[in-house]
Amino acid sequence: MAQQHLEPTGPLTGPVGTVTGDALAGYLRSQATEFLRALRQHRESGGAAAGAEDPADAARALRRSVRRISASLHTFRPLLDAEWSESLRPELAWLSGTLGMEHAYESRLERLLLALHRLSGAVFPAQGVGPTTRPAQGAAPTTRPTPGADPGADPGPAPAPDRGNLTVGAAKAGALLDRQLTLARTRAHSTALQALGSSRFHAVADTIALLASEVPLVKTAAGTDLHPLATAAQERLEDAVTALPLVTAGHPYNAEALIHGLSPDPSPHPQDAPWHQVRLLLRLHRYAREVLSPAVDVRLLTAGQCLDRHRDASEAAAAAASAARTPRIAPATAYALGVLHADQRHEVEAARFAFQQCWLKEAVST
């Protein structure tokens, strides 16, 4: 079957008049101001007893502004001082990644434990769909087939024959994942605290503080239209989506996703990298549109949510596979982790299917 070229959004057309580098400067100043506000909130809430969520909220706000500044430096780099931009971008990437690890481990553990409860029948009915596994908009299935079963077969009302073994191993698998991911989260928290107190971070913060008042644009930026650069970001996204196996992803729970399974190779799943790249390009495209207009594009948000779920399920599956390689674990524990890994790879396929449906619908409506 020939690959379809699907385009969810039409060419970028701006409002009457030209959007120039002045708009970029205003956007960067606003994001730098948001960064400073979030940094002040983080410092004020860090030692406070009340509002345990405040430091986490402030960290997320820091990451939001950092991502947008970094994306703008990437998309509109011809309009910015090259030396300044190229020196700041890797520092922003370091800061965003460091601040995001603790939340990532926390979310991954919660996702895996909920899936274990659902699969073992401890919380959800045997054929129910848990809150983290509900297919996204456009995804047809409402029930989950048994891992390894024919996707077209009727799952039937009876639980899987090995559910007893799964229940036995699920508690130990959950305890193992809890130990491993809680330790990783604790280390990530310590790393983030050390980073926020480091001279490297203070240098980045000082640079962003200056950005709040003065943006180092090139001399020609004031009269340069931003639309061609934003359109180039859109085209890079469309080219990357065109290269995805959307025809294969048109079938939910594609068995090809399980080929590599629990292989000895600890490297990331080879099918996932192009999808992760599309997720990054979609974010760059969405932030570029923010510079042109403050209006929110719900269509891009929906597609981005599908790819976020894809990323989360992919990383959760990798965590289950890593835990299953722990030496000297009981067979029932390894079995539960194997089922959990397969379950999360099914989640990956469901997210791909949902993205495919979203992208196709946008192409039809364009």
Phi, psi and omega in degrees: 000136183288146178289133178272142175260109186248132182234114184281339183226147178283178179301147180290120176237121184276176176291176179301131184098171183259134175269116188249189181299340177297323177294321177298317179298317179297320179295315180294322177296320180294320179290323176296322177296320177297321178299312181295322178295316179294323178295319178295319178297319180296318181292323181287328184268346185300322182255004182278144179282328183276149175069071182296338182278345185302312179301321179293319178297319179294321178296320178295321178295321175301314181295322180299312181292321179297317180299319182289321176296314181299317180296320180293322177296327180285310186289320187250029184298332177297342182264358184244155177304122190296313183296316179297314183295314183291333178280332183274326186302311179296330178290323177293321177297317177299315183293315180298316180295320181294318182288337185270348188291319182299313179296324180297315179295320180297313180294323181294317179296316179299318180298314183291321180292321176298319179295320178298316178299316181295314184292327182272355179080012184283333183236309185259155174301158185302322183256011181282170178242122183287169183295336180266001185236012179290126182303142181286176180305128181098347180274127187285317189291143173243354174232158184257127175288156175298132181308130179091352182275166177295121183301334183272355184279150177287121183294336178074164184280343186279145176290163181297148182301330184266015183297329177298314177296323179295319180297320179299315184276343186297319181297316179290324177296317178297319179296320179295314179296321179299315180297311185294312185282330175293320176298316179296321179294318179298317178295320178296322178297315178297319179297320179295317179297318178296321180296317182291341177260003185274160176294331179297315179295317181297328176294318177296315180299321178296319179296318179291325177299319176294325180296332180295340180245333183216122179257124183282075177277155172287164186298329184274357187295326185300332180252011183263130179287135181277343187300317179301320180290321178292323178294323177298322176296321177295319181293323176297321177296313182297321178296320180292322178292322178301327181280350179286153177280066184293332178294316176296319181289352176290351177247112181296150180060044177301122185294340180298336181291343184259003184302316185279334171042229181263051180294158180296342182286116182278002182291160180302156182300128187295338180282342192276330188305314180298327179289321176297323178294319177298321178300317179293319180292324177296320178295317177300318179296316182295319179290327177296322177293328177298324179295322182285323184206139179285351181297137180274130176267101183297329181297317179290326177297318180296315178297320179295325178295322176299317181286331173296317177296323177299313180298315182298316181293321179298315181289327177293319177298319178296322178294320177295318179296320179296319178295325180292341178272003178298130182297144170062032174275156182292149179304320180296325178292316178297322179297314179298319179292326176294317177296320179296318177300313179297321179300316181288330174291328172296323177297321176301314181294322178297321178293321177296318179298316180296319178296317179301316180295318179297314182295319180295318179297320179293325179294321180292322184279347182290000000 
